[in-house]
Amino acid sequence: MEDFLKDDERWRVVIGASFGLGKTSFVKYFANKLANLYNVSEDSYFPIVIELSELEDIRNYFIHDQENLDPLLSKIIENKSRSVLLIFDGLDEYKGEIKDLFSHITELHDKYKKVKL
């Protein structure tokens, strides 16, 4: 993951494994690690973990203060000039259309070049 974050060409990565092998535990560990680095280093990524298991449409998902991803990313990136790592957990449990999810996250990346997934 650290190599992925340093790579300017790659903006998304998928980690797949069988049920019960620790993907969610890894997500929590890595997000916590990034959050701790964020407070120390201006070069670190701001992690946002999104649990997909209960979602039907990522566009209507409120992250913080009744804001969805787009305005929240705008505030983080434009006001703080920081990079963001969106971490989606539970892709296999997403209740919406996967193609719509990927379309939306591609739009977000195209709009905010400092976003990795």
N, CA, C and O atoms as CSV, one atom per row, in Angstrom:
chain,resi,resn,atom,element,x,y,z
A,1,MET,N,N,0.824,-1.199,0.000
A,1,MET,CA,C,0.000,0.000,0.000
A,1,MET,C,C,0.864,1.258,0.000
A,1,MET,O,O,0.524,2.252,-0.643
A,2,GLU,N,N,1.969,1.212,0.714
A,2,GLU,CA,C,2.826,2.395,0.747
A,2,GLU,C,C,3.418,2.676,-0.636
A,2,GLU,O,O,3.547,3.836,-1.028
A,3,ASP,N,N,3.779,1.624,-1.377
A,3,ASP,CA,C,4.272,1.813,-2.743
A,3,ASP,C,C,3.174,2.409,-3.620
A,3,ASP,O,O,3.440,3.286,-4.442
A,4,PHE,N,N,1.951,1.936,-3.445
A,4,PHE,CA,C,0.813,2.464,-4.193
A,4,PHE,C,C,0.624,3.955,-3.929
A,4,PHE,O,O,0.396,4.721,-4.866
A,5,LEU,N,N,0.712,4.373,-2.681
A,5,LEU,CA,C,0.515,5.782,-2.339
A,5,LEU,C,C,1.622,6.675,-2.911
A,5,LEU,O,O,1.392,7.851,-3.191
A,6,LYS,N,N,2.806,6.119,-3.079
A,6,LYS,CA,C,3.931,6.889,-3.625
A,6,LYS,C,C,3.902,6.955,-5.155
A,6,LYS,O,O,4.551,7.815,-5.750
A,7,ASP,N,N,3.161,6.060,-5.783
A,7,ASP,CA,C,3.114,5.961,-7.244
A,7,ASP,C,C,2.168,7.025,-7.815
A,7,ASP,O,O,0.965,6.996,-7.554
A,8,ASP,N,N,2.713,7.954,-8.588
A,8,ASP,CA,C,1.901,9.043,-9.141
A,8,ASP,C,C,1.005,8.587,-10.287
A,8,ASP,O,O,0.050,9.282,-10.632
A,9,GLU,N,N,1.290,7.453,-10.871
A,9,GLU,CA,C,0.510,6.963,-12.009
A,9,GLU,C,C,-0.731,6.188,-11.584
A,9,GLU,O,O,-1.768,6.274,-12.243
A,10,ARG,N,N,-0.642,5.450,-10.518
A,10,ARG,CA,C,-1.758,4.609,-10.073
A,10,ARG,C,C,-2.646,5.381,-9.107
A,10,ARG,O,O,-2.153,6.050,-8.199
A,11,TRP,N,N,-3.964,5.284,-9.306
A,11,TRP,CA,C,-4.887,6.011,-8.430
A,11,TRP,C,C,-5.896,5.082,-7.761
A,11,TRP,O,O,-6.685,5.531,-6.930
A,12,ARG,N,N,-5.882,3.794,-8.110
A,12,ARG,CA,C,-6.781,2.865,-7.435
A,12,ARG,C,C,-6.131,1.493,-7.344
A,12,ARG,O,O,-5.330,1.093,-8.190
A,13,VAL,N,N,-6.502,0.804,-6.302
A,13,VAL,CA,C,-6.031,-0.558,-6.086
A,13,VAL,C,C,-7.167,-1.324,-5.417
A,13,VAL,O,O,-7.935,-0.766,-4.633
A,14,VAL,N,N,-7.260,-2.601,-5.737
A,14,VAL,CA,C,-8.272,-3.463,-5.123
A,14,VAL,C,C,-7.551,-4.572,-4.359
A,14,VAL,O,O,-6.655,-5.233,-4.882
A,15,ILE,N,N,-7.964,-4.749,-3.131
A,15,ILE,CA,C,-7.431,-5.839,-2.319
A,15,ILE,C,C,-8.549,-6.854,-2.163
A,15,ILE,O,O,-9.584,-6.559,-1.566
A,16,GLY,N,N,-8.345,-8.026,-2.689
A,16,GLY,CA,C,-9.363,-9.063,-2.620
A,16,GLY,C,C,-8.824,-10.303,-1.926
A,16,GLY,O,O,-7.654,-10.659,-2.073
A,17,ALA,N,N,-9.681,-10.938,-1.182
A,17,ALA,CA,C,-9.336,-12.186,-0.510
A,17,ALA,C,C,-10.632,-12.837,-0.045
A,17,ALA,O,O,-11.691,-12.210,-0.047
A,18,SER,N,N,-10.536,-14.066,0.341
A,18,SER,CA,C,-11.701,-14.801,0.822
A,18,SER,C,C,-12.220,-14.207,2.122
A,18,SER,O,O,-11.514,-13.483,2.824
A,19,PHE,N,N,-13.472,-14.530,2.424
A,19,PHE,CA,C,-14.126,-14.090,3.658
A,19,PHE,C,C,-13.307,-14.514,4.879
A,19,PHE,O,O,-12.840,-15.650,4.962
A,20,GLY,N,N,-13.141,-13.590,5.817
A,20,GLY,CA,C,-12.511,-13.910,7.097
A,20,GLY,C,C,-11.001,-13.846,7.122
A,20,GLY,O,O,-10.389,-14.259,8.107
A,21,LEU,N,N,-10.380,-13.344,6.072
A,21,LEU,CA,C,-8.916,-13.305,6.044
A,21,LEU,C,C,-8.331,-11.989,6.546
A,21,LEU,O,O,-7.109,-11.840,6.583
A,22,GLY,N,N,-9.171,-11.030,6.934
A,22,GLY,CA,C,-8.660,-9.827,7.582
A,22,GLY,C,C,-8.646,-8.567,6.742
A,22,GLY,O,O,-7.921,-7.626,7.064
A,23,LYS,N,N,-9.421,-8.520,5.682
A,23,LYS,CA,C,-9.457,-7.305,4.855
A,23,LYS,C,C,-9.968,-6.106,5.659
A,23,LYS,O,O,-9.370,-5.030,5.615
A,24,THR,N,N,-11.057,-6.285,6.385
A,24,THR,CA,C,-11.614,-5.188,7.181
A,24,THR,C,C,-10.653,-4.796,8.299
A,24,THR,O,O,-10.493,-3.609,8.583
A,25,SER,N,N,-10.027,-5.752,8.923
A,25,SER,CA,C,-9.030,-5.443,9.959
A,25,SER,C,C,-7.876,-4.649,9.369
A,25,SER,O,O,-7.385,-3.703,9.986
A,26,PHE,N,N,-7.443,-5.034,8.172
A,26,PHE,CA,C,-6.368,-4.296,7.507
A,26,PHE,C,C,-6.806,-2.871,7.197
A,26,PHE,O,O,-6.041,-1.928,7.401
A,27,VAL,N,N,-8.031,-2.709,6.705
A,27,VAL,CA,C,-8.562,-1.377,6.395
A,27,VAL,C,C,-8.516,-0.495,7.638
A,27,VAL,O,O,-8.062,0.648,7.574
A,28,LYS,N,N,-8.977,-1.013,8.750
A,28,LYS,CA,C,-8.994,-0.231,9.995
A,28,LYS,C,C,-7.580,0.105,10.454
A,28,LYS,O,O,-7.307,1.228,10.878
A,29,TYR,N,N,-6.686,-0.872,10.367
A,29,TYR,CA,C,-5.298,-0.649,10.757
A,29,TYR,C,C,-4.656,0.419,9.880
A,29,TYR,O,O,-4.036,1.357,10.382
A,30,PHE,N,N,-4.808,0.272,8.568
A,30,PHE,CA,C,-4.152,1.192,7.644
A,30,PHE,C,C,-4.729,2.605,7.740
A,30,PHE,O,O,-3.985,3.584,7.687
A,31,ALA,N,N,-6.043,2.711,7.880
A,31,ALA,CA,C,-6.670,4.024,8.035
A,31,ALA,C,C,-6.175,4.700,9.319
A,31,ALA,O,O,-5.901,5.900,9.323
A,32,ASN,N,N,-6.065,3.947,10.383
A,32,ASN,CA,C,-5.557,4.484,11.642
A,32,ASN,C,C,-4.109,4.954,11.486
A,32,ASN,O,O,-3.734,6.015,11.986
A,33,LYS,N,N,-3.312,4.164,10.798
A,33,LYS,CA,C,-1.910,4.532,10.564
A,33,LYS,C,C,-1.834,5.837,9.775
A,33,LYS,O,O,-1.061,6.730,10.122
A,34,LEU,N,N,-2.629,5.948,8.722
A,34,LEU,CA,C,-2.624,7.175,7.923
A,34,LEU,C,C,-3.136,8.375,8.716
A,34,LEU,O,O,-2.604,9.478,8.588
A,35,ALA,N,N,-4.154,8.166,9.524
A,35,ALA,CA,C,-4.693,9.257,10.342
A,35,ALA,C,C,-3.637,9.780,11.311
A,35,ALA,O,O,-3.526,10.988,11.519
A,36,ASN,N,N,-2.871,8.885,11.895
A,36,ASN,CA,C,-1.807,9.308,12.803
A,36,ASN,C,C,-0.699,10.048,12.061
A,36,ASN,O,O,-0.148,11.016,12.584
A,37,LEU,N,N,-0.369,9.608,10.859
A,37,LEU,CA,C,0.637,10.297,10.049
A,37,LEU,C,C,0.136,11.654,9.579
A,37,LEU,O,O,0.912,12.602,9.460
A,38,TYR,N,N,-1.157,11.745,9.313
A,38,TYR,CA,C,-1.754,12.987,8.813
A,38,TYR,C,C,-1.530,14.129,9.795
A,38,TYR,O,O,-1.333,15.274,9.386
A,39,ASN,N,N,-1.560,13.828,11.068
A,39,ASN,CA,C,-1.366,14.858,12.085
A,39,ASN,C,C,0.084,15.317,12.178
A,39,ASN,O,O,0.367,16.371,12.748
A,40,VAL,N,N,1.003,14.532,11.620
A,40,VAL,CA,C,2.431,14.811,11.744
A,40,VAL,C,C,3.036,15.342,10.445
A,40,VAL,O,O,3.885,16.233,10.471
A,41,SER,N,N,2.604,14.800,9.320
A,41,SER,CA,C,3.236,15.102,8.041
A,41,SER,C,C,2.243,15.692,7.048
A,41,SER,O,O,1.137,15.175,6.888
A,42,GLU,N,N,2.635,16.761,6.389
A,42,GLU,CA,C,1.772,17.374,5.379
A,42,GLU,C,C,1.732,16.569,4.088
A,42,GLU,O,O,0.880,16.818,3.235
A,43,ASP,N,N,2.635,15.612,3.931
A,43,ASP,CA,C,2.670,14.776,2.732
A,43,ASP,C,C,1.786,13.542,2.853
A,43,ASP,O,O,1.648,12.786,1.891
A,44,SER,N,N,1.197,13.330,3.999
A,44,SER,CA,C,0.418,12.113,4.206
A,44,SER,C,C,-0.986,12.244,3.619
A,44,SER,O,O,-1.448,13.337,3.294
A,45,TYR,N,N,-1.634,11.117,3.497
A,45,TYR,CA,C,-2.995,11.055,2.961
A,45,TYR,C,C,-4.021,11.160,4.080
A,45,TYR,O,O,-3.831,10.627,5.173
A,46,PHE,N,N,-5.102,11.851,3.788
A,46,PHE,CA,C,-6.241,11.929,4.691
A,46,PHE,C,C,-7.124,10.723,4.376
A,46,PHE,O,O,-7.684,10.650,3.282
A,47,PRO,N,N,-7.264,9.773,5.308
A,47,PRO,CA,C,-8.048,8.570,5.010
A,47,PRO,C,C,-9.536,8.764,5.305
A,47,PRO,O,O,-9.910,9.348,6.322
A,48,ILE,N,N,-10.369,8.266,4.402
A,48,ILE,CA,C,-11.811,8.231,4.622
A,48,ILE,C,C,-12.262,6.804,4.343
A,48,ILE,O,O,-12.144,6.312,3.221
A,49,VAL,N,N,-12.779,6.146,5.374
A,49,VAL,CA,C,-13.259,4.772,5.227
A,49,VAL,C,C,-14.759,4.800,4.994
A,49,VAL,O,O,-15.506,5.442,5.733
A,50,ILE,N,N,-15.189,4.092,3.952
A,50,ILE,CA,C,-16.608,4.029,3.609
A,50,ILE,C,C,-17.039,2.573,3.620
A,50,ILE,O,O,-16.560,1.755,2.834
A,51,GLU,N,N,-17.958,2.270,4.531
A,51,GLU,CA,C,-18.508,0.921,4.628
A,51,GLU,C,C,-19.604,0.775,3.579
A,51,GLU,O,O,-20.635,1.443,3.659
A,52,LEU,N,N,-19.390,-0.078,2.617
A,52,LEU,CA,C,-20.332,-0.219,1.511
A,52,LEU,C,C,-21.485,-1.177,1.801
A,52,LEU,O,O,-22.451,-1.221,1.040
A,53,SER,N,N,-21.402,-1.931,2.871
A,53,SER,CA,C,-22.369,-3.013,3.108
A,53,SER,C,C,-23.816,-2.542,3.237
A,53,SER,O,O,-24.724,-3.305,2.910
A,54,GLU,N,N,-24.061,-1.342,3.690
A,54,GLU,CA,C,-25.425,-0.859,3.871
A,54,GLU,C,C,-25.853,0.160,2.820
A,54,GLU,O,O,-26.954,0.707,2.899
A,55,LEU,N,N,-24.999,0.418,1.843
A,55,LEU,CA,C,-25.284,1.471,0.871
A,55,LEU,C,C,-25.971,0.939,-0.378
A,55,LEU,O,O,-25.701,-0.163,-0.855
A,56,GLU,N,N,-26.874,1.776,-0.884
A,56,GLU,CA,C,-27.505,1.480,-2.168
A,56,GLU,C,C,-27.027,2.439,-3.245
A,56,GLU,O,O,-27.058,2.104,-4.430
A,57,ASP,N,N,-26.586,3.628,-2.849
A,57,ASP,CA,C,-26.104,4.609,-3.814
A,57,ASP,C,C,-25.050,5.483,-3.143
A,57,ASP,O,O,-25.353,6.258,-2.236
A,58,ILE,N,N,-23.833,5.348,-3.594
A,58,ILE,CA,C,-22.723,6.087,-2.998
A,58,ILE,C,C,-22.898,7.599,-3.131
A,58,ILE,O,O,-22.383,8.355,-2.307
A,59,ARG,N,N,-23.607,8.037,-4.144
A,59,ARG,CA,C,-23.802,9.477,-4.362
A,59,ARG,C,C,-24.638,10.116,-3.250
A,59,ARG,O,O,-24.513,11.314,-2.995
A,60,ASN,N,N,-25.470,9.343,-2.601
A,60,ASN,CA,C,-26.346,9.867,-1.549
A,60,ASN,C,C,-25.841,9.550,-0.143
A,60,ASN,O,O,-26.556,9.762,0.836
A,61,TYR,N,N,-24.640,9.056,-0.043
A,61,TYR,CA,C,-24.086,8.685,1.257
A,61,TYR,C,C,-23.492,9.911,1.942
A,61,TYR,O,O,-22.609,10.573,1.397
A,62,PHE,N,N,-23.982,10.201,3.130
A,62,PHE,CA,C,-23.471,11.333,3.892
A,62,PHE,C,C,-22.297,10.883,4.749
A,62,PHE,O,O,-22.417,9.952,5.544
A,63,ILE,N,N,-21.182,11.542,4.582
A,63,ILE,CA,C,-19.961,11.201,5.296
A,63,ILE,C,C,-19.856,11.972,6.607
A,63,ILE,O,O,-19.668,11.382,7.671
A,64,HIS,N,N,-19.980,13.294,6.522
A,64,HIS,CA,C,-19.748,14.155,7.685
A,64,HIS,C,C,-20.611,15.407,7.545
A,64,HIS,O,O,-20.672,16.009,6.474
A,65,ASP,N,N,-21.267,15.789,8.616
A,65,ASP,CA,C,-22.091,17.007,8.629
A,65,ASP,C,C,-23.073,17.066,7.461
A,65,ASP,O,O,-23.249,18.112,6.835
A,66,GLN,N,N,-23.699,15.945,7.181
A,66,GLN,CA,C,-24.700,15.860,6.119
A,66,GLN,C,C,-24.137,16.231,4.743
A,66,GLN,O,O,-24.841,16.792,3.904
A,67,GLU,N,N,-22.870,15.911,4.530
A,67,GLU,CA,C,-22.246,16.152,3.240
A,67,GLU,C,C,-21.868,14.831,2.599
A,67,GLU,O,O,-21.404,13.911,3.272
A,68,ASN,N,N,-22.071,14.746,1.285
A,68,ASN,CA,C,-21.613,13.543,0.607
A,68,ASN,C,C,-20.156,13.728,0.201
A,68,ASN,O,O,-19.529,14.724,0.565
A,69,LEU,N,N,-19.620,12.779,-0.546
A,69,LEU,CA,C,-18.191,12.783,-0.841
A,69,LEU,C,C,-17.711,14.028,-1.591
A,69,LEU,O,O,-16.671,14.590,-1.247
A,70,ASP,N,N,-18.442,14.455,-2.592
A,70,ASP,CA,C,-17.949,15.533,-3.442
A,70,ASP,C,C,-17.633,16.819,-2.670
A,70,ASP,O,O,-16.500,17.295,-2.745
A,71,PRO,N,N,-18.584,17.399,-1.932
A,71,PRO,CA,C,-18.240,18.638,-1.204
A,71,PRO,C,C,-17.218,18.415,-0.092
A,71,PRO,O,O,-16.429,19.309,0.215
A,72,LEU,N,N,-17.228,17.237,0.507
A,72,LEU,CA,C,-16.250,16.951,1.558
A,72,LEU,C,C,-14.839,16.905,0.969
A,72,LEU,O,O,-13.910,17.480,1.536
A,73,LEU,N,N,-14.682,16.230,-0.151
A,73,LEU,CA,C,-13.374,16.178,-0.809
A,73,LEU,C,C,-12.920,17.576,-1.204
A,73,LEU,O,O,-11.747,17.919,-1.053
A,74,SER,N,N,-13.827,18.361,-1.697
A,74,SER,CA,C,-13.499,19.725,-2.082
A,74,SER,C,C,-12.930,20.500,-0.894
A,74,SER,O,O,-11.921,21.191,-1.031
A,75,LYS,N,N,-13.563,20.390,0.251
A,75,LYS,CA,C,-13.091,21.109,1.443
A,75,LYS,C,C,-11.709,20.625,1.875
A,75,LYS,O,O,-10.839,21.436,2.194
A,76,ILE,N,N,-11.507,19.331,1.888
A,76,ILE,CA,C,-10.226,18.782,2.349
A,76,ILE,C,C,-9.106,19.160,1.400
A,76,ILE,O,O,-8.045,19.607,1.834
A,77,ILE,N,N,-9.332,18.984,0.120
A,77,ILE,CA,C,-8.276,19.198,-0.864
A,77,ILE,C,C,-8.031,20.679,-1.110
A,77,ILE,O,O,-6.883,21.122,-1.086
A,78,GLU,N,N,-9.068,21.441,-1.341
A,78,GLU,CA,C,-8.889,22.843,-1.702
A,78,GLU,C,C,-8.504,23.711,-0.508
A,78,GLU,O,O,-7.681,24.616,-0.646
A,79,ASN,N,N,-9.079,23.451,0.646
A,79,ASN,CA,C,-8.766,24.276,1.814
A,79,ASN,C,C,-7.458,23.866,2.480
A,79,ASN,O,O,-6.739,24.707,3.019
A,80,LYS,N,N,-7.158,22.600,2.443
A,80,LYS,CA,C,-5.967,22.096,3.127
A,80,LYS,C,C,-4.872,21.660,2.164
A,80,LYS,O,O,-3.747,21.385,2.582
A,81,SER,N,N,-5.198,21.596,0.867
A,81,SER,CA,C,-4.249,21.153,-0.150
A,81,SER,C,C,-3.633,19.799,0.222
A,81,SER,O,O,-2.420,19.609,0.142
A,82,ARG,N,N,-4.479,18.888,0.619
A,82,ARG,CA,C,-4.040,17.557,1.041
A,82,ARG,C,C,-4.519,16.488,0.077
A,82,ARG,O,O,-5.487,16.685,-0.657
A,83,SER,N,N,-3.844,15.373,0.087
A,83,SER,CA,C,-4.255,14.201,-0.673
A,83,SER,C,C,-5.198,13.367,0.175
A,83,SER,O,O,-5.113,13.367,1.404
A,84,VAL,N,N,-6.100,12.654,-0.493
A,84,VAL,CA,C,-7.110,11.867,0.202
A,84,VAL,C,C,-7.061,10.430,-0.308
A,84,VAL,O,O,-6.915,10.188,-1.506
A,85,LEU,N,N,-7.183,9.489,0.614
A,85,LEU,CA,C,-7.325,8.082,0.256
A,85,LEU,C,C,-8.721,7.641,0.678
A,85,LEU,O,O,-9.039,7.584,1.866
A,86,LEU,N,N,-9.549,7.329,-0.321
A,86,LEU,CA,C,-10.873,6.770,-0.041
A,86,LEU,C,C,-10.722,5.259,0.060
A,86,LEU,O,O,-10.229,4.614,-0.864
A,87,ILE,N,N,-11.144,4.707,1.174
A,87,ILE,CA,C,-11.032,3.278,1.406
A,87,ILE,C,C,-12.435,2.702,1.475
A,87,ILE,O,O,-13.184,2.973,2.414
A,88,PHE,N,N,-12.781,1.913,0.484
A,88,PHE,CA,C,-14.103,1.289,0.422
A,88,PHE,C,C,-14.000,-0.126,0.954
A,88,PHE,O,O,-13.212,-0.932,0.457
A,89,ASP,N,N,-14.803,-0.425,1.972
A,89,ASP,CA,C,-14.802,-1.760,2.568
A,89,ASP,C,C,-16.150,-2.426,2.299
A,89,ASP,O,O,-17.201,-1.794,2.413
A,90,GLY,N,N,-16.105,-3.696,1.943
A,90,GLY,CA,C,-17.336,-4.445,1.724
A,90,GLY,C,C,-17.894,-4.312,0.322
A,90,GLY,O,O,-19.110,-4.261,0.140
A,91,LEU,N,N,-17.025,-4.257,-0.667
A,91,LEU,CA,C,-17.479,-4.106,-2.054
A,91,LEU,C,C,-18.454,-5.214,-2.450
A,91,LEU,O,O,-19.411,-4.970,-3.185
A,92,ASP,N,N,-18.213,-6.407,-1.969
A,92,ASP,CA,C,-19.098,-7.533,-2.310
A,92,ASP,C,C,-20.478,-7.411,-1.667
A,92,ASP,O,O,-21.396,-8.145,-2.034
A,93,GLU,N,N,-20.635,-6.496,-0.716
A,93,GLU,CA,C,-21.919,-6.314,-0.035
A,93,GLU,C,C,-22.661,-5.052,-0.483
A,93,GLU,O,O,-23.741,-4.755,0.027
A,94,TYR,N,N,-22.092,-4.318,-1.426
A,94,TYR,CA,C,-22.717,-3.098,-1.918
A,94,TYR,C,C,-24.055,-3.439,-2.549
A,94,TYR,O,O,-24.139,-4.325,-3.400
A,95,LYS,N,N,-25.105,-2.735,-2.134
A,95,LYS,CA,C,-26.463,-3.032,-2.589
A,95,LYS,C,C,-26.825,-2.348,-3.910
A,95,LYS,O,O,-27.824,-2.702,-4.536
A,96,GLY,N,N,-26.038,-1.396,-4.325
A,96,GLY,CA,C,-26.288,-0.699,-5.586
A,96,GLY,C,C,-25.598,-1.389,-6.745
A,96,GLY,O,O,-25.083,-2.501,-6.624
A,97,GLU,N,N,-25.603,-0.700,-7.864
A,97,GLU,CA,C,-24.944,-1.210,-9.072
A,97,GLU,C,C,-23.440,-0.918,-8.990
A,97,GLU,O,O,-23.037,0.232,-8.813
A,98,ILE,N,N,-22.629,-1.948,-9.118
A,98,ILE,CA,C,-21.177,-1.789,-9.042
A,98,ILE,C,C,-20.674,-0.853,-10.144
A,98,ILE,O,O,-19.779,-0.042,-9.908
A,99,LYS,N,N,-21.245,-0.963,-11.337
A,99,LYS,CA,C,-20.796,-0.094,-12.435
A,99,LYS,C,C,-21.050,1.374,-12.108
A,99,LYS,O,O,-20.251,2.233,-12.479
A,100,ASP,N,N,-22.157,1.675,-11.417
A,100,ASP,CA,C,-22.446,3.054,-11.017
A,100,ASP,C,C,-21.461,3.526,-9.950
A,100,ASP,O,O,-21.029,4.679,-9.962
A,101,LEU,N,N,-21.112,2.640,-9.037
A,101,LEU,CA,C,-20.127,2.961,-8.004
A,101,LEU,C,C,-18.788,3.302,-8.653
A,101,LEU,O,O,-18.187,4.331,-8.345
A,102,PHE,N,N,-18.327,2.438,-9.548
A,102,PHE,CA,C,-17.041,2.688,-10.206
A,102,PHE,C,C,-17.092,3.931,-11.089
A,102,PHE,O,O,-16.104,4.659,-11.190
A,103,SER,N,N,-18.212,4.173,-11.714
A,103,SER,CA,C,-18.364,5.377,-12.528
A,103,SER,C,C,-18.234,6.622,-11.656
A,103,SER,O,O,-17.557,7.579,-12.032
A,104,HIS,N,N,-18.881,6.609,-10.496
A,104,HIS,CA,C,-18.839,7.771,-9.604
A,104,HIS,C,C,-17.439,7.992,-9.040
A,104,HIS,O,O,-16.966,9.127,-8.994
A,105,ILE,N,N,-16.783,6.939,-8.617
A,105,ILE,CA,C,-15.447,7.138,-8.041
A,105,ILE,C,C,-14.440,7.560,-9.113
A,105,ILE,O,O,-13.471,8.260,-8.818
A,106,THR,N,N,-14.670,7.134,-10.349
A,106,THR,CA,C,-13.817,7.605,-11.450
A,106,THR,C,C,-14.054,9.101,-11.673
A,106,THR,O,O,-13.104,9.852,-11.893
A,107,GLU,N,N,-15.303,9.530,-11.618
A,107,GLU,CA,C,-15.618,10.958,-11.742
A,107,GLU,C,C,-14.938,11.763,-10.635
A,107,GLU,O,O,-14.394,12.838,-10.886
A,108,LEU,N,N,-14.974,11.236,-9.411
A,108,LEU,CA,C,-14.337,11.940,-8.294
A,108,LEU,C,C,-12.843,12.055,-8.516
A,108,LEU,O,O,-12.257,13.110,-8.272
A,109,HIS,N,N,-12.220,10.980,-8.978
A,109,HIS,CA,C,-10.779,11.031,-9.234
A,109,HIS,C,C,-10.467,12.027,-10.360
A,109,HIS,O,O,-9.498,12.782,-10.271
A,110,ASP,N,N,-11.275,12.026,-11.399
A,110,ASP,CA,C,-11.046,12.950,-12.508
A,110,ASP,C,C,-11.186,14.403,-12.043
A,110,ASP,O,O,-10.466,15.278,-12.524
A,111,LYS,N,N,-12.086,14.657,-11.133
A,111,LYS,CA,C,-12.323,15.994,-10.628
A,111,LYS,C,C,-11.248,16.409,-9.606
A,111,LYS,O,O,-10.787,17.550,-9.606
A,112,TYR,N,N,-10.867,15.479,-8.754
A,112,TYR,CA,C,-9.891,15.733,-7.692
A,112,TYR,C,C,-8.696,14.813,-7.895
A,112,TYR,O,O,-8.719,13.664,-7.454
A,113,LYS,N,N,-7.673,15.293,-8.546
A,113,LYS,CA,C,-6.509,14.466,-8.865
A,113,LYS,C,C,-5.756,13.989,-7.621
A,113,LYS,O,O,-4.951,13.062,-7.700
A,114,LYS,N,N,-6.014,14.616,-6.488
A,114,LYS,CA,C,-5.329,14.214,-5.253
A,114,LYS,C,C,-6.050,13.106,-4.509
A,114,LYS,O,O,-5.735,12.822,-3.353
A,115,VAL,N,N,-7.021,12.474,-5.170
A,115,VAL,CA,C,-7.781,11.387,-4.558
A,115,VAL,C,C,-7.318,10.060,-5.125
A,115,VAL,O,O,-7.243,9.871,-6.339
A,116,LYS,N,N,-7.010,9.144,-4.213
A,116,LYS,CA,C,-6.724,7.765,-4.574
A,116,LYS,C,C,-7.768,6.894,-3.902
A,116,LYS,O,O,-8.386,7.286,-2.912
A,117,LEU,N,N,-7.952,5.703,-4.459
A,117,LEU,CA,C,-8.986,4.799,-3.962
A,117,LEU,C,C,-8.405,3.440,-3.649
A,117,LEU,O,O,-9.129,2.543,-3.216
